[in-house]
Amino acid sequence: MLQVVMNYCGIDLVLRETAGNFTLLEERISDTAIQKRLKACGPWVKALLGRLLGAAAAPLLEGHLRFVVGDGSTVQGTGSQGTEHRLHLAVDWVRLELISVKVTDAHEGESLRHYPLRDGDVVVVDRGYNSARGVDRVCRPGRGGGGAL
């Protein structure tokens, strides 16, 4: 299962590639079967991370820090000629829980303002979020972001 999780989540393979790799190394499995296993393994991954982080996870889980991973994805409908919407997700990386899901039109780009950040948040995002205005907005207390890191 760890191999499946690492292929799909770690090196960002699609379901079909993950199923193909697993079929080559272990046994024949469909992309639908991979999807079902991934949906069911959330509690296992949480327990595994808790064991791996050990005592270091205690302050994180007790609310001292919140590690937030954020990203935006484009959404296209069938037969679409381009981007129709954007999906903006924020996930608590330690608890593996969704913090925020926001759908915007195609004109809204990646920005930290899409996420409900709070003081002490440690945010991990890609280079699409490198707008000085967006970073300044969440890093300064009293400017709409609460002084998140």
Secondary structure, DSSP 8 states (H G I E B T S, - for coil): -HHHHIIIIIS---HHHHHHHHHHHT----HHHHHHHHHHTHHHHHHHHHHHHGGGHHHHHTTS-EEEEEEEEEE--TT-SS--EEEEEEEETTTTEEEEEEEEETT----GGGS---TTEEEE--GGG--HHHHHHHHSTTTTS-S--
